[in-house]
C-alpha cells in the first residue's frame, strides 16, 4: 500500500511494514529510490532495514551491499558526532585518572595537557604509557613531551 500510495517519502518505511523485513523488499525500495534520485530517502530506508534485518546473514548482506551509503549516513549524523565527542572525553578522563591514581601531584598538569588532545588513538597510547612509567619524573616528562609535540 505504501508503494501504491505514490508518496515516495514513505517508501523508506517499507522494511518496517508487515512482510517488509526481507532482502527483496529492501532491494526493491533501494532500486526505486535510486532510480528517482532520492538517495536522501534511501539512507533512511537503509537505517529502517538495519532495525529489522536481524540474522547474521541479513546483516552481512545489508552491510556489504550498502556499506558506503550506510557509512556516509552514520558519519553525517549529529549523533555520530556526539558519540565521537563522548568517546574522546572518556579517553581523556581515563588518561587523567591514571595520572591521578599513580602521581596525584601531577593532576593539574595532566588535566591542562590531556584535555587539549583530540586524538582518541593518541590518548589510548598515552594511557598505556602512563600506566607503565616507573616514576613521577618520567610521567611529567611524558606529559611535557606532548606539549612540545603539538
QUIDADA-V319847 format. One record per residue. SS is DSSP state (H for helix, E for strand, C for the rest). Layout:
ss:SS
ss:SS
This chain:
ss:C
ss:C
ss:C
ss:C
ss:C
ss:C
ss:C
ss:H
ss:H
ss:H
ss:H
ss:H
ss:H
ss:H
ss:H
ss:H
ss:C
ss:C
ss:C
ss:C
ss:C
ss:C
ss:H
ss:H
ss:H
ss:H
ss:H
ss:H
ss:H
ss:H
ss:H
ss:H
ss:H
ss:H
ss:H
ss:C
ss:C
ss:C
ss:H
ss:H
ss:H
ss:H
ss:H
ss:H
ss:H
ss:H
ss:H
ss:H
ss:H
ss:H
ss:H
ss:H
ss:C
ss:C
ss:C
ss:H
ss:H
ss:H
ss:H
ss:H
ss:H
ss:H
ss:H
ss:H
ss:H
ss:H
ss:H
ss:H
ss:H
ss:H
ss:H
ss:H
ss:H
ss:H
ss:H
ss:C
ss:C
ss:H
ss:H
ss:H
ss:H
ss:H
ss:H
ss:H
ss:H
ss:H
ss:H
ss:H
ss:H
ss:H
ss:H
ss:H
ss:H
ss:H
ss:H
ss:H
ss:H
ss:H
ss:H
ss:H
ss:H
ss:H
ss:C
ss:H
ss:H
ss:H
ss:H
ss:H
ss:H
ss:H
ss:H
ss:H
ss:H
ss:H
ss:C
ss:C
ss:C
ss:C
ss:C
ss:H
ss:H
ss:H
ss:H
ss:H
ss:H
ss:H
ss:H
ss:H
ss:H
ss:H
ss:H
ss:H
ss:C
ss:C
ss:C
ss:H
ss:H
ss:H
ss:H
ss:H
ss:H
ss:H
ss:H
ss:H
ss:H
ss:H
ss:H
ss:H
ss:H
ss:C
